């Protein structure tokens, strides 16, 4: 079955960077685009961006342009999300989610378990 | 980017029917998908496409859409349905790869 396993919790200081990994298994890695979604404490879900595991192309939400980089390693079926210039407002749980297309739309059937990133001095 | 608007909170009596709505311009072009999230857990897909349920999701969950509004209906709500519900769709403005989430609806089962 499809599994997305993310790296563990991180604590970072303001201004630092964090890199979260998401290892996929149970399916052909290049079959599904991977998205990153974050959730600040007590807040809703926020879409961050997408990476095509096949060619590595990306698209980021305007809010994160210039601060986020998504990459992949096809040899290990792993995608990465790096967020730089961290500030306290970036404290959140970060999720990877595999995206499936359906009739010009899509959905996230599989999610990682989430990675808590805490930004604190 | 597009926006999806949800009521912050909705309540329903045990066994009754509740509808959770999601409004946005992108819903005129794309289907919404719906996610249930319980405290401390990752979101779980409950509805996608016109009205499709993944395996394991009870048939009391259904979806519908009209114009710029998508709806998630729970017919005969159970105590275990108490959770936050989020709608999601492709973003119809800007980059065609972008996605957008609604702000979420907290469902209380009385």
Contacts between the chains, C-beta under 8 A, distances in Angstrom:
chain1	res1	chain2	res2	distance
A	33	B	97	7.9
A	35	B	99	6.5
A	37	B	101	7.4
A	44	B	84	7.9
A	44	B	86	6.5
A	44	B	101	6.3
A	44	B	102	7.4
A	44	B	103	4.9
A	44	B	104	4.2
A	45	B	35	7.6
A	45	B	37	7.9
A	45	B	43	6.8
A	45	B	86	5.3
A	45	B	88	7.6
A	45	B	101	4.3
A	45	B	104	7.1
A	46	B	101	6.7
A	47	B	88	7.9
A	47	B	98	7.1
A	47	B	99	4.6
A	47	B	100	6.2
A	47	B	101	5.9
A	50	B	97	5.4
A	50	B	98	7.8
A	50	B	99	7.5
A	59	B	95	5.2
A	59	B	97	4.2
A	59	B	98	6.4
A	61	B	1	7.2
A	61	B	98	6.6
A	62	B	1	6.5
A	62	B	94	7.6
A	95	B	42	6.1
A	95	B	43	7.6
A	97	B	43	8.0
A	99	B	99	8.0
A	102	B	31	7.3
A	102	B	48	6.1
A	102	B	49	4.9
A	102	B	52	7.7
A	103	B	31	6.9
A	103	B	49	5.9
A	103	B	50	7.6
A	104	B	29	8.0
A	104	B	30	6.6
A	104	B	90	8.0
A	105	B	30	4.4
A	105	B	31	4.0
A	105	B	32	8.0
A	105	B	33	7.4
A	105	B	48	7.7
A	105	B	49	6.7
A	105	B	89	6.6
A	105	B	90	5.9
A	106	B	33	7.4
A	106	B	90	6.6
A	106	B	99	7.8
A	107	B	33	3.8
A	107	B	45	5.9
A	107	B	48	3.7
A	107	B	49	7.4
A	107	B	88	7.5
A	108	B	33	7.0
A	108	B	35	7.3
A	108	B	43	7.4
A	108	B	45	6.2
A	108	B	88	7.4
A	109	B	45	5.2
A	109	B	48	7.8
A	109	B	54	6.1
A	111	B	42	4.3
A	111	B	43	6.0
A	111	B	44	7.8
A	112	B	42	6.9
A	113	B	42	6.0
A	114	B	42	5.5
